[in-house]
Amino acid sequence: MNKKLHIVGELMNNSYARARKAFKARDPEGYARLAALEAGLGADYLTLNLDGTQRIQVRRQEMLDFLPEVIPAIQEATSTPIAFDNPSVDYHRIALAHYDRSKSGPPIVNSLAASRERLDEMVELVKHFDTLAVVMASETFVPGGTSQCLNAQDSHRAAKHFVELLVTKAGRRNDQIIIDPGLAPVGADTYGLVNIGLDAMRLISADPDLKGVHMIVGLSNFAWGTPKEVREELEKAYLTLGMEVGLDFALANPEKTPSPLPASHPMVTKLREALEQGRPGEGETSEISGFRQAEAIMAICREVEAVDF
């Protein structure tokens, strides 16, 4: 595990109360303060996601109108580059037009995916503005549309497709491409999705055609729904397992000091064993092994709660 873990700070996202407050007030300085906070905590990139959540409804035009105000304020507060996160081509077009790369270096476009409308335009933006790009390898093209990747091989093929697309159509080098294999909440993962992501990263790391690409997950998804006493340690244990197979970026809350645990840490061992429970044995369905994995995760949570009590 000799790669550096690059943290993409996620606090400028309406899932967080401080960001919601700043967005509701259309307060660029509120975002600037969050950006400075994340940069001070060592974030390598800062996500700017103005989209709605369960707690706030945001109209598309409201996001587009606010971008020209908020981006300069963020760049005045810190030189840390921004990762623009939205499925809308128009969002990225406006954001990139108002981003000053002379202050912060190349930004990230997050994300390209098989299901994106106007995907060709998104690829063109990556080329025109000379950005890094996050690629979703959790979904793939199928005849007549798109589909979720339900095994590591599908995710590997999706990654290869997008890397070839970005190299040939957008002039990207492999090291300008960041692949997201997806990360499910482990407490509710009864389909082996966490293992699929880890196995996909293993395949991507071993593929000479993909040498140099980066890999990212949304870390906060992993321990969602688990007791707060165990959440941060579970996330850090996952980072240990992920970095063993090539993970080197994480979208995360820098206030929680996201970093891998030592491989010998008891939580790493417990998580590794729980995920092994999620691998189907001979003649088993993935549903059977998935529920066995979920029970193993619940046992970890109960154990930690009992100790804290």
TORZAMI-628526 format. One record per residue (C-alpha): x, z, y; residue in three letters. Coordinates in steps of 0.25 Angstrom, whole numbers, padded with zeros to 4 digits, always signed. Layout:
BEGIN
XZYALA;...
***
This chain:
BEGIN
+0000+0000+0000MET;+0010-0005+0011ASN;+0000-0012+0020LYS;-0004-0006+0033LYS;-0019-0003+0034LEU;-0024-0009+0047HIS;-0036-0002+0053ILE;-0047-0010+0060VAL;-0055+0001+0068GLY;-0070+0001+0066GLU;-0075+0010+0077LEU;-0079-0001+0086MET;-0091-0004+0077ASN;-0106+0000+0079ASN;-0105+0008+0066SER;-0098+0019+0075TYR;-0106+0027+0085ALA;-0095+0025+0096ARG;-0095+0010+0095ALA;-0111+0010+0095ARG;-0111+0019+0108LYS;-0101+0009+0114ALA;-0109-0003+0110PHE;-0122+0002+0114LYS;-0116+0005+0128ALA;-0109-0008+0128ARG;-0097+0001+0132ASP;-0083-0007+0130PRO;-0076+0005+0133GLU;-0082+0013+0122GLY;-0076+0002+0113TYR;-0063+0003+0120ALA;-0062+0017+0117ARG;-0065+0015+0102LEU;-0055+0004+0102ALA;-0044+0013+0108ALA;-0048+0024+0098LEU;-0046+0015+0086GLU;-0033+0009+0091ALA;-0028+0023+0094GLY;-0031+0027+0079LEU;-0022+0015+0075GLY;-0033+0004+0072ALA;-0026-0009+0070ASP;-0039-0017+0074TYR;-0052-0013+0080LEU;-0065-0019+0075THR;-0076-0022+0085LEU;-0089-0023+0079ASN;-0101-0023+0088LEU;-0112-0026+0078ASP;-0124-0018+0075GLY;-0125-0007+0064THR;-0136+0002+0058GLN;-0135+0010+0070ARG;-0135+0000+0081ILE;-0141-0014+0083GLN;-0132-0024+0090VAL;-0137-0038+0094ARG;-0127-0049+0092ARG;-0127-0053+0107GLN;-0124-0038+0111GLU;-0111-0039+0103MET;-0107-0052+0109LEU;-0110-0048+0123ASP;-0102-0035+0122PHE;-0089-0041+0115LEU;-0083-0047+0129PRO;-0084-0033+0135GLU;-0079-0024+0123VAL;-0067-0032+0118ILE;-0059-0031+0131PRO;-0062-0017+0132ALA;-0057-0014+0118ILE;-0044-0023+0121GLN;-0042-0015+0134GLU;-0042-0002+0125ALA;-0033-0006+0114THR;-0024-0018+0110SER;-0029-0016+0095THR;-0035-0029+0090PRO;-0050-0030+0088ILE;-0057-0034+0075ALA;-0070-0041+0078PHE;-0081-0038+0068ASP;-0093-0046+0067ASN;-0100-0057+0059PRO;-0103-0065+0071SER;-0095-0077+0076VAL;-0100-0075+0090ASP;-0095-0061+0090TYR;-0081-0065+0086HIS;-0081-0077+0096ARG;-0084-0068+0108ILE;-0075-0056+0103ALA;-0063-0065+0101LEU;-0065-0072+0114ALA;-0064-0059+0121HIS;-0053-0053+0113TYR;-0039-0053+0120ASP;-0029-0055+0109ARG;-0018-0054+0118SER;-0021-0039+0119LYS;-0024-0036+0105SER;-0019-0047+0096GLY;-0028-0054+0086PRO;-0042-0049+0083PRO;-0049-0049+0069ILE;-0062-0057+0066VAL;-0070-0048+0057ASN;-0075-0055+0048SER;-0076-0068+0041LEU;-0086-0069+0029ALA;-0093-0079+0020ALA;-0106-0075+0026SER;-0102-0076+0041ARG;-0110-0086+0049GLU;-0102-0096+0056ARG;-0090-0093+0048LEU;-0082-0105+0053ASP;-0083-0101+0067GLU;-0078-0087+0063MET;-0066-0093+0057VAL;-0064-0102+0069GLU;-0064-0089+0078LEU;-0053-0083+0069VAL;-0045-0096+0071LYS;-0047-0098+0086HIS;-0045-0083+0090PHE;-0033-0081+0080ASP;-0039-0068+0074THR;-0038-0061+0061LEU;-0050-0062+0052ALA;-0057-0052+0043VAL;-0063-0060+0030VAL;-0074-0054+0022MET;-0071-0056+0007ALA;-0083-0048+0003SER;-0092-0061+0003GLU;-0090-0075-0001THR;-0095-0089-0001PHE;-0105-0093-0012VAL;-0113-0106-0014PRO;-0124-0105-0003GLY;-0119-0093+0004GLY;-0111-0081+0003THR;-0110-0069-0006SER;-0104-0055-0007GLN;-0091-0054-0015CYS;-0094-0046-0028LEU;-0080-0046-0034ASN;-0066-0046-0029ALA;-0063-0061-0033GLN;-0075-0065-0024ASP;-0069-0057-0013SER;-0055-0063-0015HIS;-0060-0077-0015ARG;-0068-0074-0002ALA;-0055-0069+0004ALA;-0047-0081+0000LYS;-0058-0090+0005HIS;-0058-0084+0019PHE;-0043-0083+0020VAL;-0042-0098+0017GLU;-0053-0101+0027LEU;-0046-0093+0038LEU;-0032-0099+0035VAL;-0037-0113+0035THR;-0048-0112+0045LYS;-0043-0101+0055ALA;-0028-0102+0053GLY;-0027-0088+0049ARG;-0015-0082+0041ARG;-0018-0073+0029ASN;-0013-0061+0037ASP;-0024-0064+0048GLN;-0035-0062+0038ILE;-0041-0049+0034ILE;-0050-0049+0021ILE;-0062-0039+0020ASP;-0066-0038+0005PRO;-0077-0028+0009GLY;-0078-0013+0006LEU;-0091-0007+0001ALA;-0095+0008+0003PRO;-0089+0014-0010VAL;-0100+0025-0011GLY;-0110+0014-0013ALA;-0101+0003-0020ASP;-0108+0001-0033THR;-0104-0013-0035TYR;-0089-0011-0035GLY;-0087-0017-0021LEU;-0075-0008-0017VAL;-0068-0013-0029ASN;-0071-0027-0026ILE;-0065-0026-0013GLY;-0052-0019-0018LEU;-0051-0029-0029ASP;-0053-0041-0019ALA;-0042-0035-0010MET;-0033-0035-0023ARG;-0036-0049-0026LEU;-0033-0053-0011ILE;-0020-0046-0011SER;-0015-0053-0023ALA;-0019-0067-0018ASP;-0007-0074-0013PRO;-0016-0083-0005ASP;-0021-0071+0003LEU;-0008-0064+0005LYS;-0007-0058+0019GLY;-0022-0056+0021VAL;-0027-0042+0025HIS;-0039-0035+0019MET;-0049-0025+0026ILE;-0061-0017+0023VAL;-0071-0009+0031GLY;-0066+0005+0027LEU;-0078+0013+0032SER;-0087+0005+0022ASN;-0080+0011+0010PHE;-0084+0026+0011ALA;-0097+0024+0018TRP;-0108+0033+0013GLY;-0098+0043+0007THR;-0097+0058+0012PRO;-0089+0059+0024LYS;-0079+0069+0017GLU;-0074+0058+0008VAL;-0076+0045+0017ARG;-0062+0044+0024GLU;-0054+0048+0011GLU;-0062+0037+0003LEU;-0059+0027+0014GLU;-0044+0030+0014LYS;-0044+0030-0001ALA;-0050+0016-0001TYR;-0039+0011+0009LEU;-0029+0016-0001THR;-0036+0007-0012LEU;-0038-0005-0003GLY;-0024-0005+0002MET;-0019-0005-0012GLU;-0025-0019-0013VAL;-0022-0025+0000GLY;-0031-0018+0011LEU;-0024-0017+0024ASP;-0036-0017+0035PHE;-0047-0007+0036ALA;-0059-0007+0046LEU;-0060+0008+0048ALA;-0062+0019+0057ASN;-0048+0023+0062PRO;-0053+0037+0066GLU;-0053+0040+0051LYS;-0038+0036+0050THR;-0041+0026+0038PRO;-0029+0025+0030SER;-0026+0024+0014PRO;-0024+0037+0006LEU;-0012+0038-0003PRO;-0014+0031-0016ALA;-0013+0045-0023SER;-0024+0052-0015HIS;-0035+0058-0023PRO;-0046+0050-0015MET;-0039+0037-0018VAL;-0038+0040-0033THR;-0053+0044-0033LYS;-0057+0031-0026LEU;-0049+0023-0035ARG;-0055+0029-0047GLU;-0069+0028-0041ALA;-0067+0013-0039LEU;-0062+0011-0053GLU;-0075+0017-0057GLN;-0082+0005-0050GLY;-0075-0006-0059ARG;-0085-0010-0070PRO;-0080-0007-0084GLY;-0082-0017-0096GLU;-0097-0020-0097GLY;-0100-0013-0084GLU;-0108-0018-0072THR;-0102-0016-0058SER;-0114-0008-0055GLU;-0111+0002-0066ILE;-0097+0004-0061SER;-0101+0004-0047GLY;-0110+0016-0048PHE;-0099+0023-0056ARG;-0090+0020-0044GLN;-0100+0025-0034ALA;-0101+0038-0043GLU;-0086+0040-0042ALA;-0086+0038-0027ILE;-0098+0048-0026MET;-0089+0058-0035ALA;-0078+0057-0025ILE;-0087+0060-0013CYS;-0093+0072-0020ARG;-0080+0077-0024GLU;-0075+0077-0009VAL;-0088+0083-0004GLU;-0087+0094-0014ALA;-0072+0097-0009VAL;-0076+0097+0005ASP;-0088+0106+0003PHE;
***
